[in-house]
Amino acid sequence: MSERAIGVFDSGVGGLTVLKELSRQLPEEELVYLGDTARVPYGTKSPATVTRYALEAAAFLVSLGVKALVVACNTASAVALPALAARYQMPVFGVIGPGAARALQLSRGRRIGVIGTEGTIKSEAYARALHQLDSRVHVFGVPCPLFVPLAEEGWADHPIAHMAASEYLMPLLTEKIDTLVLGCTHYPLLKNTLSQVLGPQIALVDSAEETAAAVACRLNEDSLTRHTPCSPHRFFVTDVPDRFERVGGAFWGEPLHGVKQVEIG
Amino acid sequence: MSERAIGVFDSGVGGLTVLKELSRQLPEEELVYLGDTARVPYGTKSPATVTRYALEAAAFLVSLGVKALVVACNTASAVALPALAARYQMPVFGVIGPGAARALQLSRGRRIGVIGTEGTIKSEAYARALHQLDSRVHVFGVPCPLFVPLAEEGWADHPIAHMAASEYLMPLLTEKIDTLVLGCTHYPLLKNTLSQVLGPQIALVDSAEETAAAVACRLNEDSLTRHTPCSPHRFFVTDVPDRFERVGGAFWGEPLHGVKQVEIG
């Protein structure tokens, strides 16, 4: 069982920031990634629709024989985790719990901002996760719909990104947050721009890093850590691969090749 | 037959700018609109996927007994029109032919710019349509992925939109275009910003206006024009209606209510 791959899915390229962290923290593990690019984005869609899509994505990965599932998408983590956990016995990880836990560790004044897609913010999943850990925390959520196309356009450090960040983060600065959770897997690409707007006093939480750490910890606990050199990672998408390969390179950190198209659902 | 409704579809809210023009130019006609919001956007997806979605959307409208189909989406018009025309006997209209014809009427120097989604620009559908009408025309296409989220965010007149427009249109100004086609149904909301960046010498072509005129003309030719007062327009979406109702109001020009969710495909 420990020699099996870890299955990771997202609606598109964003989850590759999580995959990259998994690969960095667990270099011996084989990773299988599915980007549901025929139905991207999940962030503007309803909980029922996103849950259906997530179950279909998970079923595809499970059919490949994975030992664990990582929902590398904040929107799907926000709404579909209970349905996934109910259907499968294997460990299922979302990105929200680990990000929330880390934010509480870093926050001194318990004033935490969360930025993400409309779906993630509207779900209030981070607020719920944070309040479960500490009922005294104040959570301020702001949807930032421009950040995904800015990251995919390669404009993460462009003056337009800076202006959009200033606009979106203004209410969070007014609320005097001390910690900001990047509640969308695209947003790590905007870290520099966000840091410039926020200044050095506000801590940034990258859920990708925290999720990979949680996976590493749990695999170790469950004696599921792989001990032989891993096979090459595999990448699947539900639309033709060319755009995923072209845009995804910046998220994965190196060129993407050999991405295969599959039908799910 | 003439008393039947006109079926109009798009991937989301954008096509409402076409619906609005149809309603203005053909106030007696009953309109049925489908926004495929569970699978929006089409603009980053492959021709095969978009064609499949368009056929499913059309099949839904045809099942309601419409007398004509309007593909109020540039991406779907660019790739799926032949498949739709092959399947149905009724008139099927896209937004590209009418926009291209109007651009040629307005252009004095035969240097025409086209802006749209990645899918529309990559398809080169406007370039083909323009070259079929006049082989001497020069066509310059630029994808503008930020414009859709800017329009949906209500930032069409925001300095960020102005900066993005300056960035995207710069190569077209360098090419000294005299006419610009708004090759995406979202873009009419950005007309003011685009005009400011382009100046008064460059003509703007709004495909929604031209498409509605083409529909009016053809219905008249085919004796399909309605002669009795129309029933209220009907709106359908494939995801839950709340976001469509909220964001779509700015596109339709008045509040949207009573939008129904349906399953297609």
Chai-1 contact restraints between the chains, C-beta under 6 A:
chainA,res_idxA,chainB,res_idxB,connection_type,confidence,min_distance_angstrom,max_distance_angstrom,comment,restraint_id
A,A38,B,T49,contact,1.0,0.0,6.0,A-B,restraint_1
A,R39,B,R39,contact,1.0,0.0,6.0,A-B,restraint_2
A,K45,B,D239,contact,1.0,0.0,6.0,A-B,restraint_3
A,S46,B,D239,contact,1.0,0.0,6.0,A-B,restraint_4
A,S46,B,V240,contact,1.0,0.0,6.0,A-B,restraint_5
A,T49,B,A38,contact,1.0,0.0,6.0,A-B,restraint_6
A,T49,B,D239,contact,1.0,0.0,6.0,A-B,restraint_7
A,P145,B,P149,contact,1.0,0.0,6.0,A-B,restraint_8
A,P145,B,E153,contact,1.0,0.0,6.0,A-B,restraint_9
A,L146,B,P149,contact,1.0,0.0,6.0,A-B,restraint_10
A,P149,B,P145,contact,1.0,0.0,6.0,A-B,restraint_11
A,P149,B,L146,contact,1.0,0.0,6.0,A-B,restraint_12
A,P149,B,P149,contact,1.0,0.0,6.0,A-B,restraint_13
A,E153,B,P145,contact,1.0,0.0,6.0,A-B,restraint_14
A,I160,B,M163,contact,1.0,0.0,6.0,A-B,restraint_15
A,I160,B,A164,contact,1.0,0.0,6.0,A-B,restraint_16
A,M163,B,I160,contact,1.0,0.0,6.0,A-B,restraint_17
A,A164,B,I160,contact,1.0,0.0,6.0,A-B,restraint_18
A,D239,B,K45,contact,1.0,0.0,6.0,A-B,restraint_19
A,D239,B,S46,contact,1.0,0.0,6.0,A-B,restraint_20
A,D239,B,T49,contact,1.0,0.0,6.0,A-B,restraint_21
A,V240,B,S46,contact,1.0,0.0,6.0,A-B,restraint_22
